[in-house]
């Protein structure tokens, strides 16, 4: 079984990886979750049975961004 993980280097992602069953195979993707083409390429390449997304999208704190 292959698990593809997005956001595996963050706080939640590291926690998930730490608590995965040691018999499970996983890949931590370096792709950005907002880049559709990279996500599709990952899925085609690794053919995961499960995908875990623990990634977040941080935005600027500038109010102009939200307007």
N, C-alpha and C positions, 0 to 999 in steps of 0.2 A: 504494500500500500504506500502510495506517495502522497504527501501533503505539501501543498504549496502555500507558503506564508508570506504575506505582505505586512510590512511594519515590524519585522522580527528584531530590529535593533532598538526599538523604543521600549518604554517601561512595560506596557502591557504585552507586547510581543515577546520580550525576554521572559516574562512570567509564564506565558503559554509554553514556550520552548522548554523551560526548566521543568514543567510538569507533564510534558508529553511522555507517553510510555516509551521506554528505551528501545522497544522493538519496532517502533514506527520510523520510517524514512521520511525526511522532510528536506525541503529546499527553502531557503530564505531569499526571496527575490529582491533584487536591487532596483526593480522597475518602480516608477511612480504610479500610484493608483489612478491618477487622472490622465495617464497616457494610454489610451485605448489600444493602440497598435502594439505597444510593448506587452500589455496584459494578454492579448490574443496570442502573441508570439510565445510567451511563457507557457500558456496552456497547451499550445501545440507541441512545444519542445518537451515539456516534462510530463504531460498527460496525467495530471494529478487526479486522485480519486476524491480528494477534498481540498478546498481552498479556505484558508483562514485569513481574514483581513483585520489586522490590528493597527492599521495605519491611520493616521490622522492627517488632516490638511490644515496647516497653519496659515493664517492670513495676516496681512499687515494690520497693525493696530491703528492705522490712519483712517479716520472717519470718511475721507474721500473715497477710499476703496469700496465702502459699503453703499455709497450714494451712487 
